[in-house]
Amino acid sequence: MPDLPPKLLDLIETLETLPDRADRIQMLIDLAERFEGVPERIAVRPYPEENRVKGCESEAFVWAEPRDDGTVKLWYAVENPQGVSAQSLAVILDRALSGSPPREIARVPSDVVYRIFGRELSMGKSMGLMGMIGQTRVAARKALAGR
């Protein structure tokens, strides 16, 4: 796997050290419980289609807010309250990638989803989560272009 941003790699390695799949699932659920949606100063409902994650059953949306230092702050909305995996991934991506330059975010491969969640995901869920990473890359590139 290509070079991952250090915070993302650390988080993934922590998940991979958990010996039991149930422990990994519980950690991901715990992360999802920390999910906070996008603030109104960034976006209000109905959210713009250009920010929608295509193919995500949880109706996720992504924004990258440029910062003065050349990094971005990532924001997510997950409209389906049962979208625990999408909420968990949003927390992970925010914690691991916010504060990074857009070029670094744009290099994160979509298939990192399998290292985070394992390969037991349904095809629909894995496609939606990979779509979140793809949309995060798009948002980061837009933020870079907007500077």
Buried (B, 14 or more C-beta within 10 A) or exposed (E): EEEBBEBBBEBBEEBEEEEEEEEBBEBBEEBBEEBEBBEEEBBEEEBEEEBBBEBBBBBBBBBBBBBEEEBBBBBBBBBEEEBBBBBBBBBBBBBBBBBBBBEBBBBBBBEBBBBBBBEEBEEEBBBBBBBBBBBBBBBBBBBBEEE
